[in-house]
Amino acid sequence: MDQTEAPPAVPSSEPASSGTAPGAPVPAELPAVPPPSEPAPPPPTEEELRLPVYRSAVRWALALLAAIAVAVLVVPLVGPALSREDLAKGKPWRASSKLADCYPEKITCGGGRTAVFFHTLEENQPWVEIDLGAPTRFSEVLVYNRRDGDQGVLDRAVPLILEVGDDQKTWRVLGEQTQSFGLWAPKFEPTTARYVRLRSPRVTYLHLHAVEVHR
């Protein structure tokens, strides 16, 4: 029998075993270079250390001055009005005569626009009298003149006498205003009386915005 020769072996292009080809070699990481160090800041000076203290002290000083200003300027003006009772409020009163009906809450009197609470006729020594209801101790009377009209109208209340009593017959004078005024606060020692009267010692009209009595 003829023997057939085997064909010569042909080199294969496939690898002998399958798998994943190794990747390219990874270069080794270089050590990180630290950034250049900045120079340390200089220590604060004594003036810089004291500056926050100075600023805090200035703020406290300004707050203290503001509080003192309020106490000196505002409290004397607003405090009494807020804290002291008006003993004359709501009490009965009468006048020597009546020119017209007045309604101060409606700001009208005799058809005119004014907040006076009474208006007498033109007469000799007109007056208005407030009955406190019983002998009452007080130390201050505030008289508010009419707030509208020309100077001649406002000066109808000048001169003006403040007097008090207990029987509507005998009166004690506590003060007299002889100059034009918007608000009159006569000075007198604390006193006790039932009636408070304001009287003009001449021929004139008398009309006032308000009268307050305080302890």
C-alpha positions as a Markdown table, in Angstrom:
| # | Residue | x | y | z |
|---|---|---|---|---|
| 1 | Met | 0.0 | 0.0 | 0.0 |
| 2 | Asp | 1.2 | 3.4 | -0.9 |
| 3 | Gln | 1.8 | 5.7 | 2.0 |
| 4 | Thr | 0.6 | 9.2 | 1.4 |
| 5 | Glu | 2.7 | 11.9 | 2.9 |
| 6 | Ala | 1.1 | 14.3 | 5.3 |
| 7 | Pro | 1.1 | 17.8 | 4.1 |
| 8 | Pro | 3.6 | 20.1 | 5.8 |
| 9 | Ala | 2.3 | 21.9 | 8.9 |
| 10 | Val | 1.3 | 25.5 | 8.4 |
| 11 | Pro | 2.0 | 27.9 | 11.2 |
| 12 | Ser | -1.2 | 29.2 | 12.8 |
| 13 | Ser | -1.8 | 32.9 | 13.4 |
| 14 | Glu | -3.9 | 32.1 | 16.5 |
| 15 | Pro | -2.2 | 32.0 | 19.8 |
| 16 | Ala | -1.9 | 28.7 | 21.5 |
| 17 | Ser | -4.3 | 29.8 | 24.2 |
| 18 | Ser | -7.1 | 32.4 | 24.4 |
| 19 | Gly | -7.3 | 35.2 | 26.9 |
| 20 | Thr | -7.0 | 38.9 | 27.3 |
| 21 | Ala | -4.0 | 40.6 | 26.0 |
| 22 | Pro | -2.0 | 42.5 | 28.6 |
| 23 | Gly | -2.4 | 46.2 | 28.3 |
| 24 | Ala | 0.4 | 48.7 | 28.0 |
| 25 | Pro | 2.5 | 49.0 | 31.1 |
| 26 | Val | 1.2 | 51.8 | 33.5 |
| 27 | Pro | 3.9 | 54.2 | 34.3 |
| 28 | Ala | 4.6 | 54.6 | 38.0 |
| 29 | Glu | 3.1 | 57.8 | 39.6 |
| 30 | Leu | 5.6 | 60.4 | 40.5 |
| 31 | Pro | 5.5 | 61.7 | 44.0 |
| 32 | Ala | 3.4 | 65.0 | 44.4 |
| 33 | Val | 5.4 | 68.1 | 44.6 |
| 34 | Pro | 4.2 | 70.2 | 47.6 |
| 35 | Pro | 3.3 | 73.8 | 46.7 |
| 36 | Pro | 5.8 | 76.3 | 47.8 |
| 37 | Ser | 4.9 | 77.3 | 51.4 |
| 38 | Glu | 3.7 | 80.8 | 52.0 |
| 39 | Pro | 5.4 | 82.8 | 54.7 |
| 40 | Ala | 3.4 | 82.9 | 58.0 |
| 41 | Pro | 1.6 | 86.2 | 58.6 |
| 42 | Pro | 3.2 | 88.5 | 61.1 |
| 43 | Pro | 1.6 | 88.5 | 64.6 |
| 44 | Pro | -1.0 | 91.3 | 65.1 |
| 45 | Thr | 0.3 | 94.4 | 66.6 |
| 46 | Glu | -0.9 | 95.7 | 70.0 |
| 47 | Glu | -2.9 | 98.4 | 68.2 |
| 48 | Glu | -4.7 | 95.7 | 66.1 |
| 49 | Leu | -5.5 | 93.7 | 69.2 |
| 50 | Arg | -7.0 | 96.7 | 70.9 |
| 51 | Leu | -9.1 | 97.9 | 67.9 |
| 52 | Pro | -12.1 | 95.5 | 68.5 |
| 53 | Val | -12.1 | 96.6 | 72.1 |
| 54 | Tyr | -12.2 | 100.2 | 71.1 |
| 55 | Arg | -15.0 | 99.6 | 68.6 |
| 56 | Ser | -17.1 | 97.8 | 71.2 |
| 57 | Ala | -16.5 | 100.6 | 73.7 |
| 58 | Val | -17.6 | 103.2 | 71.2 |
| 59 | Arg | -20.8 | 101.3 | 70.4 |
| 60 | Trp | -21.7 | 101.1 | 74.1 |
| 61 | Ala | -20.9 | 104.7 | 74.6 |
| 62 | Leu | -23.1 | 105.8 | 71.7 |
| 63 | Ala | -26.0 | 103.6 | 73.1 |
| 64 | Leu | -25.5 | 105.1 | 76.5 |
| 65 | Leu | -25.6 | 108.6 | 75.1 |
| 66 | Ala | -28.8 | 107.8 | 73.2 |
| 67 | Ala | -30.4 | 106.5 | 76.3 |
| 68 | Ile | -29.4 | 109.6 | 78.3 |
| 69 | Ala | -30.8 | 111.8 | 75.5 |
| 70 | Val | -34.2 | 110.0 | 75.6 |
| 71 | Ala | -34.3 | 110.2 | 79.4 |
| 72 | Val | -33.5 | 113.9 | 79.4 |
| 73 | Leu | -35.5 | 115.2 | 76.4 |
| 74 | Val | -38.3 | 112.8 | 75.8 |
| 75 | Val | -39.4 | 111.4 | 79.2 |
| 76 | Pro | -40.1 | 114.8 | 80.8 |
| 77 | Leu | -42.4 | 115.7 | 77.8 |
| 78 | Val | -44.1 | 112.4 | 77.3 |
| 79 | Gly | -43.9 | 110.7 | 80.7 |
| 80 | Pro | -46.2 | 113.0 | 82.6 |
| 81 | Ala | -48.9 | 112.8 | 80.0 |
| 82 | Leu | -48.7 | 109.0 | 80.0 |
| 83 | Ser | -48.4 | 108.4 | 83.7 |
| 84 | Arg | -50.5 | 111.2 | 85.5 |
| 85 | Glu | -54.2 | 111.2 | 85.7 |
| 86 | Asp | -56.2 | 114.2 | 84.6 |
| 87 | Leu | -58.3 | 114.9 | 87.7 |
| 88 | Ala | -60.5 | 117.3 | 85.7 |
| 89 | Lys | -61.4 | 114.9 | 82.9 |
| 90 | Gly | -65.1 | 114.1 | 82.9 |
| 91 | Lys | -65.8 | 116.4 | 85.8 |
| 92 | Pro | -68.7 | 118.9 | 85.6 |
| 93 | Trp | -67.9 | 122.5 | 84.8 |
| 94 | Arg | -69.8 | 125.8 | 84.3 |
| 95 | Ala | -69.0 | 129.2 | 82.8 |
| 96 | Ser | -70.1 | 132.7 | 83.6 |
| 97 | Ser | -72.2 | 132.9 | 80.3 |
| 98 | Lys | -72.6 | 131.1 | 77.0 |
| 99 | Leu | -72.3 | 132.6 | 73.5 |
| 100 | Ala | -72.9 | 129.2 | 71.8 |
| 101 | Asp | -72.9 | 125.5 | 72.3 |
| 102 | Cys | -69.5 | 123.9 | 71.8 |
| 103 | Tyr | -68.7 | 120.4 | 70.8 |
| 104 | Pro | -64.9 | 119.9 | 71.0 |
| 105 | Glu | -65.1 | 116.3 | 70.0 |
| 106 | Lys | -66.6 | 117.5 | 66.7 |
| 107 | Ile | -64.3 | 120.5 | 66.5 |
| 108 | Thr | -67.2 | 123.0 | 66.3 |
| 109 | Cys | -68.6 | 125.7 | 68.4 |
| 110 | Gly | -71.5 | 128.0 | 67.3 |
| 111 | Gly | -71.1 | 126.9 | 63.7 |
| 112 | Gly | -67.4 | 127.8 | 63.7 |
| 113 | Arg | -64.5 | 125.2 | 63.4 |
| 114 | Thr | -62.8 | 125.3 | 66.7 |
| 115 | Ala | -62.1 | 122.8 | 69.5 |
| 116 | Val | -62.8 | 125.1 | 72.5 |
| 117 | Phe | -65.0 | 123.4 | 75.1 |
| 118 | Phe | -66.8 | 126.7 | 76.1 |
| 119 | His | -67.3 | 130.2 | 74.8 |
| 120 | Thr | -68.6 | 133.1 | 77.0 |
| 121 | Leu | -70.2 | 136.3 | 76.0 |
| 122 | Glu | -68.1 | 139.5 | 75.9 |
| 123 | Glu | -68.5 | 140.5 | 79.5 |
| 124 | Asn | -66.7 | 141.8 | 82.5 |
| 125 | Gln | -64.5 | 139.2 | 84.2 |
| 126 | Pro | -65.7 | 136.1 | 82.4 |
| 127 | Trp | -64.8 | 132.8 | 84.0 |
| 128 | Val | -64.9 | 129.0 | 83.8 |
| 129 | Glu | -65.1 | 126.7 | 86.8 |
| 130 | Ile | -64.4 | 123.0 | 87.2 |
| 131 | Asp | -65.9 | 121.0 | 90.1 |
| 132 | Leu | -63.5 | 118.2 | 91.2 |
| 133 | Gly | -66.4 | 116.7 | 93.2 |
| 134 | Ala | -64.6 | 116.9 | 96.6 |
| 135 | Pro | -61.6 | 118.6 | 98.1 |
| 136 | Thr | -58.7 | 117.1 | 96.1 |
| 137 | Arg | -54.9 | 117.6 | 96.5 |
| 138 | Phe | -53.1 | 118.6 | 93.3 |
| 139 | Ser | -49.9 | 120.3 | 92.3 |
| 140 | Glu | -50.3 | 121.2 | 88.7 |
| 141 | Val | -52.8 | 122.9 | 86.4 |
| 142 | Leu | -52.3 | 123.0 | 82.6 |
| 143 | Val | -54.3 | 125.6 | 80.7 |
| 144 | Tyr | -54.5 | 125.2 | 76.9 |
| 145 | Asn | -55.5 | 128.4 | 75.1 |
| 146 | Arg | -57.6 | 128.4 | 71.9 |
| 147 | Arg | -55.5 | 127.1 | 69.0 |
| 148 | Asp | -57.2 | 128.7 | 66.1 |
| 149 | Gly | -57.8 | 132.3 | 65.1 |
| 150 | Asp | -55.6 | 135.4 | 64.9 |
| 151 | Gln | -53.5 | 136.8 | 67.7 |
| 152 | Gly | -56.3 | 139.1 | 68.8 |
| 153 | Val | -58.6 | 136.1 | 69.3 |
| 154 | Leu | -55.9 | 134.1 | 71.2 |
| 155 | Asp | -55.1 | 137.1 | 73.5 |
| 156 | Arg | -58.7 | 137.3 | 74.7 |
| 157 | Ala | -57.5 | 135.0 | 77.5 |
| 158 | Val | -54.9 | 137.5 | 78.6 |
| 159 | Pro | -54.6 | 138.3 | 81.5 |
| 160 | Leu | -55.9 | 135.1 | 83.1 |
| 161 | Ile | -56.1 | 134.3 | 86.8 |
| 162 | Leu | -56.0 | 130.8 | 88.3 |
| 163 | Glu | -57.9 | 130.5 | 91.6 |
| 164 | Val | -59.3 | 127.7 | 93.8 |
| 165 | Gly | -61.8 | 127.3 | 96.5 |
| 166 | Asp | -64.2 | 125.0 | 98.4 |
| 167 | Asp | -67.5 | 126.8 | 98.5 |
| 168 | Gln | -67.7 | 128.9 | 95.2 |
| 169 | Lys | -67.6 | 132.0 | 97.3 |
| 170 | Thr | -64.1 | 132.3 | 98.7 |
| 171 | Trp | -61.2 | 132.0 | 96.3 |
| 172 | Arg | -57.4 | 131.7 | 96.6 |
| 173 | Val | -55.3 | 132.9 | 93.8 |
| 174 | Leu | -52.6 | 130.4 | 92.7 |
| 175 | Gly | -51.2 | 132.2 | 89.6 |
| 176 | Glu | -51.7 | 134.9 | 86.9 |
| 177 | Gln | -50.7 | 134.9 | 83.3 |
| 178 | Thr | -50.2 | 138.3 | 81.8 |
| 179 | Gln | -48.6 | 137.4 | 78.4 |
| 180 | Ser | -49.8 | 135.7 | 75.3 |
| 181 | Phe | -49.7 | 131.9 | 75.7 |
| 182 | Gly | -50.5 | 128.6 | 74.0 |
| 183 | Leu | -50.0 | 126.4 | 77.1 |
| 184 | Trp | -49.8 | 127.9 | 80.6 |
| 185 | Ala | -48.5 | 125.8 | 83.6 |
| 186 | Pro | -48.6 | 128.1 | 86.6 |
| 187 | Lys | -46.2 | 127.3 | 89.4 |
| 188 | Phe | -47.6 | 126.9 | 92.9 |
| 189 | Glu | -47.2 | 124.7 | 96.0 |
| 190 | Pro | -49.3 | 121.6 | 96.2 |
| 191 | Thr | -52.8 | 122.5 | 97.4 |
| 192 | Thr | -56.2 | 121.0 | 98.2 |
| 193 | Ala | -59.5 | 122.4 | 96.8 |
| 194 | Arg | -62.7 | 121.3 | 95.2 |
| 195 | Tyr | -63.2 | 124.0 | 92.6 |
| 196 | Val | -60.7 | 125.3 | 90.1 |
| 197 | Arg | -61.5 | 128.5 | 88.3 |
| 198 | Leu | -60.0 | 130.5 | 85.5 |
| 199 | Arg | -61.0 | 134.2 | 85.3 |
| 200 | Ser | -60.1 | 137.1 | 83.1 |
| 201 | Pro | -60.1 | 140.4 | 85.1 |
| 202 | Arg | -61.4 | 142.6 | 82.3 |
| 203 | Val | -64.1 | 142.9 | 79.7 |
| 204 | Thr | -63.5 | 140.2 | 77.1 |
| 205 | Tyr | -64.7 | 136.9 | 75.6 |
| 206 | Leu | -63.2 | 133.8 | 77.3 |
| 207 | His | -62.7 | 130.5 | 75.5 |
| 208 | Leu | -60.2 | 127.8 | 76.2 |
| 209 | His | -59.2 | 124.5 | 74.5 |
| 210 | Ala | -58.7 | 122.5 | 77.7 |
| 211 | Val | -57.9 | 122.6 | 81.4 |
| 212 | Glu | -56.1 | 119.7 | 83.1 |
| 213 | Val | -55.5 | 119.1 | 86.8 |
| 214 | His | -52.8 | 116.7 | 88.0 |
| 215 | Arg | -51.7 | 115.5 | 91.4 |
